[in-house]
Structures are given as C-alpha cells and as structure tokens.
C-alpha cells in the first residue's frame, strides 16, 4: 500500500469520525430538554398540584395503598426512578457488551423516555398516578440512554480528543435546553395571549420536550455505528 493510499484512508477515517461526532452531539441536543424544561422547571410543581387535587382531606394520596403526602409525591417518584435506573443500567450495559449492538438499546431507551414525556400531555385532573408512572419511566430511560450514549465516546474520539468532544456535546445539550426552555416560558407566561389555560400551557411544554427528544434522536441513530 502506497503512502498516498495510506493518507487517503486516514483522511477518510478522520472524516467518518467527525461525522459520527457530530451525530453524537445531537443526542445531548435531543434529551437535555427533558432535564431543563420537564424535570427542573415544569413537572415538579404541576404534578404536585395534580396530586394535591386528588389528595384526601388530610393531604395524602395513596399510590398502591401507601399513604404519601401530596407535596412529597414528586420527590418519591424521582427516587423510585433512580432505583429503576440502577437496576436497569447494568442489564443494558451487559446486553450492549454481549451483543456489540448499542444502537438498538439506545433507541429503545430514548424512545421509551420520549414517549413517556410526550404522554405527560394527558396529565390532568386527578391523574397523579399516571404522572408518577410516566415520570419514573422517563427519568429512568434518560439515565439508561446516557450510559449508552457515553459508551460511544471511546469509539468516536481518540484519547486526545475526548475532552473536547465531550465538551461540545455538553454545549449542544445546554443550547437546546436553553432554547426550548425559553420558548416554553414564553408560552407559559403568555398563555392567555395564546388562548390556552395555564394548565394546558404546562402540558404542552411537557409534551414538546418529549417530541423534541424523539425527533432529534434520529440524528445520532443515523450517524453512529455499532
């Protein structure tokens, strides 16, 4: 093999690596809106208000027959999601190592989370159990998907590039989270101008994060290789 051929092959490998890196960045762009708009800003207060509407005269709800203060229901669901994630993450990691096919597992985790987040549009009235279940599924899914997502980093970047590539991925996620959060806050604060109630505005904000997550996950799924 001549020097020119070797250089051409090296150039093709570098171009393919850059293409994969750009695709990798987009998963942070896709899922970070869940952390900002859903988990940090909108879901906690809204789910708490739904739980309080369903509470008994003493302020308790009873998921699975267990008395829980309505004001603590969101926190309990987040804790439950962490337990689920801790159980599922080693299983997903072992499956990825055994089969060598991370992409289908990443897709499954991402779209399970995106579907659960989009389903929060139907959280209204006294449906606190629906909200709690969807929160647990979405939060566990994003944790599992991030483990699978980060496992691609050694494949798409040599050691000397990994810090820079990881930082760019974080920047993509920060930008997307900020962009969608600003748009959601515009809708929430001006809901009367848009002809919707405050509760409906919150539900639209929650669902929009799930739709964003699902749509932009297509980019890394197209560009990353198993």
C-alpha positions as CSV (number, residue, x, y, z in Angstrom):
1,X,0.0,0.0,0.0
2,X,1.5,3.3,-1.1
3,X,1.9,6.4,1.1
4,X,-0.8,8.2,-0.9
5,X,-3.3,5.4,-0.3
6,X,-2.5,5.3,3.5
7,X,-3.0,9.1,3.7
8,X,-6.3,8.9,1.8
9,X,-7.5,6.1,4.1
10,X,-6.5,8.2,7.1
11,X,-8.4,11.2,5.7
12,X,-11.5,9.1,5.1
13,X,-11.3,7.6,8.7
14,X,-11.0,11.1,10.1
15,X,-13.9,12.4,8.1
16,X,-16.1,9.5,9.2
17,X,-15.0,10.1,12.8
18,X,-16.0,13.7,12.6
19,X,-19.4,12.7,11.1
20,X,-20.0,10.4,14.0
21,X,-19.0,13.0,16.5
22,X,-21.5,15.5,15.0
23,X,-24.2,12.8,15.3
24,X,-23.2,12.1,18.8
25,X,-23.5,15.7,19.9
26,X,-27.2,15.6,18.8
27,X,-28.2,13.1,21.4
28,X,-27.4,15.7,24.1
29,X,-29.3,18.2,22.0
30,X,-32.2,15.8,21.9
31,X,-32.5,14.7,25.5
32,X,-31.3,17.7,27.5
33,X,-34.6,19.5,27.1
34,X,-36.1,16.8,29.4
35,X,-33.8,17.8,32.2
36,X,-34.4,21.5,31.8
37,X,-38.0,22.0,30.9
38,X,-39.5,18.9,32.4
39,X,-37.6,17.7,35.4
40,X,-36.2,21.1,36.6
41,X,-39.0,23.6,35.8
42,X,-42.4,22.4,35.0
43,X,-43.2,18.8,36.1
44,X,-42.5,19.2,39.9
45,X,-45.0,22.0,40.6
46,X,-47.5,20.7,38.1
47,X,-47.5,17.0,39.3
48,X,-47.7,18.3,42.9
49,X,-50.8,20.3,42.1
50,X,-52.4,17.3,40.5
51,X,-51.6,15.1,43.5
52,X,-53.0,17.8,45.9
53,X,-56.2,17.9,43.8
54,X,-56.5,14.1,44.3
55,X,-55.5,14.1,48.0
56,X,-57.7,13.1,50.8
57,X,-58.8,15.7,53.5
58,X,-55.5,15.1,55.4
59,X,-53.4,15.9,52.3
60,X,-52.4,12.3,51.5
61,X,-52.5,10.4,48.2
62,X,-52.4,6.6,48.3
63,X,-50.3,5.1,45.4
64,X,-50.5,1.3,45.7
65,X,-52.3,1.8,49.1
66,X,-49.3,3.6,50.6
67,X,-50.1,7.0,52.2
68,X,-47.8,9.7,50.8
69,X,-48.2,13.4,51.3
70,X,-49.2,15.0,48.1
71,X,-46.4,17.6,48.4
72,X,-43.8,14.8,48.5
73,X,-45.2,12.7,45.7
74,X,-42.9,14.1,43.0
75,X,-39.8,13.5,45.1
76,X,-40.8,9.9,45.9
77,X,-41.3,9.3,42.1
78,X,-37.8,10.8,41.3
79,X,-36.3,8.5,44.0
80,X,-38.2,5.5,42.5
81,X,-36.9,6.3,39.1
82,X,-33.3,6.3,40.4
83,X,-33.9,2.8,41.8
84,X,-35.3,1.6,38.5
85,X,-32.3,3.1,36.6
86,X,-29.8,1.5,39.0
87,X,-31.4,-1.9,38.3
88,X,-31.7,-1.4,34.5
89,X,-28.4,0.2,33.7
90,X,-26.1,-2.8,34.4
91,X,-28.5,-5.0,32.4
92,X,-28.4,-2.6,29.5
93,X,-24.7,-2.3,29.7
94,X,-24.2,-6.1,29.8
95,X,-26.5,-6.5,26.8
96,X,-24.6,-3.9,24.9
97,X,-21.3,-5.6,25.7
98,X,-22.6,-9.1,24.9
99,X,-24.2,-8.3,21.6
100,X,-22.0,-5.4,20.5
101,X,-25.1,-3.5,19.4
102,X,-25.6,-0.4,21.4
103,X,-27.7,1.5,18.9
104,X,-30.9,-0.6,19.2
105,X,-30.6,-0.3,23.0
106,X,-30.0,3.5,22.8
107,X,-33.0,3.8,20.5
108,X,-35.2,1.7,22.9
109,X,-34.2,3.8,25.9
110,X,-34.5,7.1,24.1
111,X,-37.9,6.4,22.5
112,X,-39.3,4.9,25.7
113,X,-38.3,8.1,27.5
114,X,-39.6,10.4,24.7
115,X,-42.9,8.6,24.6
116,X,-43.4,8.8,28.4
117,X,-42.5,12.5,28.3
118,X,-44.9,13.2,25.5
119,X,-47.6,11.3,27.4
120,X,-47.4,13.9,30.1
121,X,-49.7,15.9,28.0
122,X,-52.5,13.7,29.4
123,X,-51.6,14.6,33.0
124,X,-54.6,16.5,34.3
125,X,-57.5,16.3,36.8
126,X,-56.7,13.7,39.4
127,X,-54.3,11.6,37.3
128,X,-51.4,11.8,39.7
129,X,-50.7,8.1,39.3
130,X,-50.3,8.5,35.5
131,X,-47.9,11.4,36.1
132,X,-45.9,9.4,38.6
133,X,-45.6,6.4,36.3
134,X,-44.6,8.5,33.3
135,X,-42.0,10.4,35.4
136,X,-40.4,7.1,36.6
137,X,-40.3,5.7,33.1
138,X,-38.9,8.9,31.5
139,X,-36.3,9.6,34.2
140,X,-35.0,6.0,34.3
141,X,-34.9,6.0,30.5
142,X,-32.9,9.1,30.2
143,X,-30.4,7.8,32.7
144,X,-30.0,4.5,30.8
145,X,-29.8,6.2,27.5
146,X,-27.0,8.5,28.8
147,X,-24.9,5.5,29.9
148,X,-25.3,4.0,26.4
149,X,-24.6,7.4,24.8
150,X,-21.4,8.0,26.7
151,X,-20.2,4.5,25.9
152,X,-19.7,5.7,22.3
153,X,-17.1,8.3,23.3
154,X,-14.1,6.0,23.1
155,X,-15.2,4.8,19.7
156,X,-15.7,8.2,18.1
157,X,-12.8,10.1,19.6
158,X,-9.1,9.2,20.4
159,X,-7.9,9.9,23.9
160,X,-6.5,13.3,23.0
161,X,-9.9,14.5,21.6
162,X,-12.3,13.1,24.2
163,X,-12.4,16.1,26.5
164,X,-13.1,18.5,23.6
165,X,-15.7,16.2,22.1
166,X,-17.4,15.7,25.4
167,X,-17.5,19.4,26.0
168,X,-19.1,20.1,22.6
169,X,-21.8,17.5,23.4
170,X,-22.5,19.3,26.7
171,X,-22.6,22.6,24.9
172,X,-25.1,21.2,22.4
173,X,-27.3,20.0,25.2
174,X,-27.0,23.3,27.1
175,X,-28.0,25.2,24.0
176,X,-31.0,23.0,23.2
177,X,-32.2,23.0,26.8
178,X,-32.0,26.8,27.0
179,X,-33.7,27.3,23.6
180,X,-36.7,25.1,24.4
181,X,-37.0,26.4,27.9
182,X,-37.2,30.0,26.7
183,X,-39.8,29.0,24.2
184,X,-41.8,27.2,26.9
185,X,-41.6,30.1,29.3
186,X,-42.9,32.4,26.6
187,X,-45.9,30.1,26.2
188,X,-46.4,29.6,29.9
189,X,-46.2,33.3,30.9
190,X,-48.3,34.4,27.9
191,X,-50.8,31.5,27.9
192,X,-53.8,33.9,27.9
193,X,-52.4,35.5,24.7
194,X,-52.2,32.1,23.1
195,X,-55.8,31.3,24.1
196,X,-54.9,28.4,26.5
197,X,-55.2,27.9,30.2
198,X,-52.1,27.8,32.4
199,X,-52.5,24.0,32.9
200,X,-52.8,23.4,29.2
201,X,-49.7,25.5,28.6
202,X,-47.8,23.4,31.1
203,X,-49.0,20.2,29.4
204,X,-47.9,21.5,26.0
205,X,-44.5,22.4,27.4
206,X,-44.1,18.9,28.9
207,X,-45.2,17.2,25.7
208,X,-43.0,19.4,23.5
209,X,-39.9,18.2,25.3
210,X,-40.8,14.6,24.5
211,X,-41.4,15.4,20.9
212,X,-38.1,17.3,20.6
213,X,-36.3,14.3,22.2
214,X,-37.8,11.8,19.8
215,X,-37.3,13.8,16.6
216,X,-33.6,14.8,17.2
217,X,-32.7,11.3,18.4
218,X,-33.0,10.3,14.8
219,X,-29.7,12.2,14.0
220,X,-27.4,10.1,16.3
221,X,-29.2,6.9,15.3
222,X,-28.4,7.6,11.6
223,X,-24.8,8.6,12.2
224,X,-23.4,6.4,14.9
225,X,-22.1,2.9,14.1
226,X,-22.4,-0.2,16.3
